[in-house]
Amino acid sequence: MHFVYILYSLKDYRLYKGATSNLQKRLIKHNSGGSTATAKRKPFVLIHIEQFEDKTKALNRELFLKT
C-alpha cells in the first residue's frame, strides 16, 4: 500500500503534502525533525490520507495536490 497525506503545521499554519509506503514511520519522522523539508515547521497534525495500491498512482496524486 502507498499513501498520500496532508499535514497541517501547528507552527506556521501551512500544509505539507507527501507520499509514502509507511505512513506511521513517516509521520514520526516529520514530527521528530528527521525530515529536512519540515524540521523547522513541526509539530504537525495529519488532516488527510488517501490510500493507493500502486506507487505510481500515489505519486501522481501527490504531484496533483502540490500543483
LINTA-V928424 format. One record per backbone hydrogen bond with DSSP energy under -1.0 kcal/mol. CO is the residue of the C=O (numbers start at 0). NH is the residue of the N-H. Records with the same first field share a line. If there is no record, write none. Layout:
# LINTA-V928424
CO = NH + NH
This chain:
# LINTA-V928424
1 = 51
2 = 19
3 = 49
4 = 17
5 = 46 + 47
6 = 15
7 = 44
8 = 12
13 = 8
15 = 6
17 = 4
19 = 2
21 = 25
22 = 26
23 = 27
24 = 28
25 = 29
26 = 30
27 = 31
28 = 33
34 = 37 + 38
37 = 40
42 = 9
44 = 7
47 = 5
49 = 3
51 = 1
53 = 57
54 = 58
55 = 59
56 = 60
57 = 61
58 = 62
59 = 63
60 = 64
61 = 65
